């Protein structure tokens, strides 16, 4: 590609400004009436011994040491099929999987709910009950009896520990 000195200076300035090769390609077409393919612009920049700038790296946010690990959200997208209404005692096997001294009670359904791999019920420390499930995509969902209910962070942590323990017992 034969460029005059003005065009070479323009390309050099654009690289210094941090323009991408596609942006240089467009500007050469608009400002200098040069129709180049992307690969031709790559070769041109290489022939001029220019190196495009890398985009700036996103700032690294250091986690605060005083914060506990973030708990997973207590609710997730429900499975594609609605979870059927099942009485609290139908098919649930109490497992006693609450951590020592914990007040979160977890049960695993003997008969898995439609659209889930595994499901069950949980009673949080404040007495609120919810249905939990793990769907085919590996998403954990918790659907409380009371709309908009959110358990305390301590209850969420106890629920996660109890669920992890039960999943290990079941071979997951």
N, C-alpha and C positions, 0 to 999 in steps of 0.2 A: 504494500500500500504506500503510495507516494503522497505524503502530505507536505504542504508548505510550512515554513517556519512559524507562521501565525497559528496554523491549526495544531502543530506540535506543541506550541506554548499553551494553547487553550486546553489540550488534553492533559498536559502536565499540571496545569493549575487545577483542573477538575479533580484529578487524582489527589492532589494536595488538599483539596477541600473535602475529600472523603466521599466523592460520588461513586456509585456502583457502576459496573460496566454497562448495565442496561441503561442507566441514566446518561452515561457518556455517549452511548449509541444513539439515543434519542436527541441529545443536544447537537451531535455532529450532523444529524439529519436536518434539524430545524435551523441551526445557526450557520452551518457551512454547506448545506445542500449535499451532504455525503450520505449515500445509502449503503450502510455496512451491516453485515450480519453480526450477530453476537460473537461468533468465533473469530471474525475478522478484527473486531475491537479487542478481543483478548490477545490476538497476535500483535496488533498494533501497540498495545500497552507493553507487551513483552519486548518488542523490537526497540521501544523507547527506553527500555530498562527501568520501567516504573513498577512499583508495587502498590496495588490498591490497599487502602487502610482497612483493617478489621473493624467491624462495628464495636462500639464501646461495650465492655462486659457489664452486665447488670450488677448493681451494688450487692455485696454480700451482707446479709443481715445475720448478725450473731445472736443466737438464742440466749435469753437471760438464764443464768445458772440457777436462779432462785425459783424458776417455774418448773412445775412437774411436767412430765410428758403430756402432750395434748391427748385428751380422750377422743375417741371416735364419736361422731354425732350419734345421738340416741335414736334418730329416725333416718330412714332411707326410703328410696322409691319402692313402693309396694311391688310385688311380683306382677307379671303381666296378667295373670288371672287373679281375680279377687280371692282373698283368704276367706273361706267359708266360716259362718258363725258356728262355732263348736262349743258346747257347754264346757265350763272350766274343768270338770272332772272327767270328760270323755276322752279317753286315749292318752291322758297325761300320766307320766310316771314320775312321781316325786323322786328326786335324785339326791337331795340333801347336798347340793353342790355349792352352797354358800360358803365363803371363806370363814375361817375360825373367827367367831365374834361378830360376823357380818349379819346384816339384817335383810339382805337381798336373797329371795328364794327363787330358785330356777327349776323348771321342770322341762323335760323333753317329751314330745309327743311320741307315743308308740306308733301311731299311724300319721305319717307325714302329710301336712296340708298340701292341697293342690298348688302346683307351681313352685314348690320349694324342694330343697335337698334335705333339709332338716328344720324342724320347727318346735316350738314349745311356748311356755308361758313364764312370765316373771312377775314377782310381787316385790315392789321396792319398799324401802324402809318406812315410807309414809303410808303404806297400805295400798297404793295405786297398783293396779294390775295392767299388764300389757301382754300382747302376743308378740313373739319374736320369731324370725325366720332367717334362713340363709338361702338365697335363691341360686339358680343355676349359674349365674354370672359371678357368684361369690360375694354378692352384696348382702350385708347384714341389714335387716329392717326390724324396727320396733314400732308397733302400733298400739298406742295406749287406749284404754277404755274411754278416757276423758280426752276430748279433742284439745290439742294444743299443749298437753301435759309434757313437761320436760323434767326428767329426774335430776337430782343433784349430781354434781361431778363425782362425789364419793360413791354414790349409788351406781353411776355409770362404770366406774372403775371396778367395783365389786361385781357388777354384772359381767363385765368383760372377763374377769378372772374366773368366775364360775363357769361361764360359757367355754372358755379355753380348756378348763379342766374337764368338762363334760365331752367336748369334742375329742379330746385326747383319749378318753375312755371308750368313745365310739369308734376310734381309729381314724379320725379326720386329721 
